[in-house]
């Protein structure tokens, strides 16, 4: 039995700081996805919402909230929360419902209205949660990302100029994206002139917080064939693994030569794509493009290596060679990434799937990757949540 489902509709609300209720963003995205699918709202049998913890009780029960806003018609509902991986978890719930035969068509939806400033962990004091602990110690997200960046500089020789190139590339990709919040091209000099936030990361190395929404209509392969969309893009794998133990790098003396050898412990970020590749029956060599979680410019480079798109320590060299730009060997973040969108937490994993769907359909306009056939996403949420989704043509 195939574990694939079809993506027959995608929709988004533009990212920004609109200051409106998150439901408005989600409803707009959902209606666009329904229209794109060419179906009626009454055809949807399952609504799978990605939760937002910042928008009160309606955000906790996002599936029911959106079902009500679109007009109750008897659909079953579900709400998933996994921080920045919430959208992928909601998609996984919809896939399970479809593959079990309990529904043919599902709406997967996420939207958020964010405050100004850092997005701290929600839910009160949790001393057993390492993410809560680091915030309590003052290690907010930019500082956390800076530690990862500093590690890259120490181990692989990456530089601040390399990190700036990521911003320049993503800004160029997102320049014409109608859903992006920031539509401006930047130079490396612009990045270098921005304020230092957490050494070595400057303001333009770190993504903003945003309002926005994204939605998908997914269905069984049989339903897609029935409505004349047998060639629809497929969700071929969803990986939502948790850590086996924390990601770490340990410097150890090599017994024979007493020289320094770096041993990297396996983390859930490294395990995520392996499960996805195995499930989809593809490998890193088959990937046409990737949408990855660039909360910081340096983190994009980490994800390229975690997804096995290059060897450890080789991401910056790929970047410098132009391989990750549109027109390059393996474009990364053709949407513009979080650099151009900012974080609208429950929507961002779904927005990545929207981008890959447009790319695999050949509908990405100026951002189009030629002959795109396989796309992969990556997200990392607080408290051990992570996700990777593979779409195929």
Secondary structure, 3 states (H helix, E strand, C coil): CCCCEEEEEEEEEEEECCCCCHHHHHHHHHHHHHHHHCCCHHHCCEEEEECCCCCHHHHHCHHHHHHHHHCCCCCEEEEECCHHHHHHHHHHHHHHHHHCCCCCEEEEEEEECCCCCCCCCCCCCCCCCHHHHHHHCCCCHHHHHHHHHHHHHHHHCCCHHHHHHHHHHHHHHHCCCCCCCCCCCCCHHHHHHCCEEECCEEHHHECCECEEEEEEEEECHHHHHHCCCCCCEEEEEEECCCCCCCCCEEEEECCCCCCEEEEECCCHHHHHHHHHHHHHCCCHHHCCEEECCCCEHHHHHHHHHHCCCCCCCCHHHHHHCCCCCCCCCCEECCCCHHHHHCECHHHHHHHHHHHHHHHHHCCCHHHCCCCCCEEEECEECCCCCEEEEEEEC
